[in-house]
Amino acid sequence: MRVFQLQDDWGMANLKLAKRQRPHPGPGQVLLQMRASSLNYRDLVVPERGYGNFTGTLPLIPVSDGVGEVVEVGPGVTRVAVGERVCPTFFQGWIAGEPDLARMTGSLGGPIDGTMAEFMCLSEQGVVKLPAHLSDLEAATLPCAALTAWSALATHGTLRPGEQVLVQGSGGVALFALAFAKLAGARVTVISSSDDKIERLKALGADATINYRTTPEWSKPAREITAGRGFDHIVELGGERTLPQSLRCIRPGGTLSMIGVLSGSSLSTPLGLIITRQVRLQGITVGHRDGFEAMLRAIDQHRPPIIVDRVFEFEELPDALAYLKSGAHFGKICIRH
């Protein structure tokens, strides 16, 4: 079977198209014929061994997210059947409960081989069945970006109708956060770098928007949108440069979901703003299978828009990663198998 893998060394230049033996499922395992994959910022970090020893060993098949059809099952499999479409879960061993080291180190696309293969063999416990209305490309976007947004707002955020939410940007997590917050009846403000993207965000339901390039100190007008009260929940995707401003417009007792570090990973902000106003700073790394299945029930019922920006063919993975790195996308970048 065809795969993309990091072969002889780390680094994007060593990402090569190669061949491996097609796997066969053992007891409790399922064989998937992959139909599509989607990219996350993480897929730029893994080739550079950006997670150290947790990145895995070579050769390594990258990319965490995808969708496939069950084409063969091993003895004892009961969760899924041949012919069903499923998504592999990002954390293969995190079914439910609180995170721990073992549950959070078994992630696809590093250290476990990822979705850029024609076939994948996984435990039946590491896949979830999909609503029928989703296309392959839409389904491929869900395991990381959608579940991260769901974990932030629904699992840990307990978002309620009428609350004020601020979302940063227009990538996959941001657009899913906008969609899920609107499903919960929240009022959503989105900051973006582009007026064109802002118009698209409004069309998707954003109640208020701010261009952070033309308004670099966006925390003041953002707070004014809440009549000075501050946001109940902020989906923090920027990191180093955005966190100080987020802390200036979160309400006392509000929740700040720390997800991304797109503008840098160092912490340089007055910690007193967290302590004296009792702000909850919650780190979010994707989520567990129970959360994934709860999210899929909500998606099946409410049918929120899933935005696919651009689709590349399997052989075009390096081009797709370069496009992701450019930051020009609005929504998700997908790979058709």
HELIX and SHEET records of a PDB file:
HELIX    1   1 MET A   12  ASN A   14  5                                   3    
HELIX    2   2 ARG A   42  VAL A   45  1                                   4    
HELIX    3   3 VAL A   46  GLU A   48  5                                   3    
HELIX    4   4 GLY A   52  THR A   55  5                                   4    
HELIX    5   5 LEU A  101  MET A  104  1                                   4    
HELIX    6   6 GLU A  124  GLY A  126  5                                   3    
HELIX    7   7 ASP A  136  ALA A  140  1                                   5    
HELIX    8   8 LEU A  142  ALA A  146  3                                   5    
HELIX    9   9 LEU A  147  TRP A  150  1                                   4    
HELIX   10  10 SER A  151  THR A  155  3                                   5    
HELIX   11  11 GLY A  172  LEU A  183  1                                  12    
HELIX   12  12 ASP A  195  ALA A  203  1                                   9    
HELIX   13  13 SER A  219  ILE A  225  1                                   7    
HELIX   14  14 LEU A  243  CYS A  249  1                                   7    
HELIX   15  15 GLY A  272  ILE A  275  1                                   4    
HELIX   16  16 ARG A  289  HIS A  302  1                                  14    
HELIX   17  17 PHE A  314  GLU A  316  5                                   3    
HELIX   18  18 LEU A  317  SER A  326  1                                  10    
SHEET    1   A 2 ARG A   2  LEU A   6  0                                        
SHEET    2   A 2 LEU A  15  LYS A  19 -1                                        
SHEET    1   B 5 PHE A 119  SER A 123  0                                        
SHEET    2   B 5 GLN A  29  SER A  38 -1                                        
SHEET    3   B 5 ASP A  65  VAL A  73 -1                                        
SHEET    4   B 5 ARG A  85  PRO A  88 -1                                        
SHEET    5   B 5 VAL A 127  LYS A 129 -1                                        
SHEET    1   C 4 PHE A 119  SER A 123  0                                        
SHEET    2   C 4 GLN A  29  SER A  38 -1                                        
SHEET    3   C 4 LYS A 332  ARG A 336 -1                                        
SHEET    4   C 4 VAL A 308  GLU A 313  1                                        
SHEET    1   D 6 ALA A 208  ASN A 211  0                                        
SHEET    2   D 6 ARG A 187  SER A 192  1                                        
SHEET    3   D 6 GLN A 164  GLN A 168  1                                        
SHEET    4   D 6 PHE A 231  GLU A 236  1                                        
SHEET    5   D 6 ILE A 250  MET A 258  1                                        
SHEET    6   D 6 ARG A 280  GLY A 283  1                                        
END                                                                             
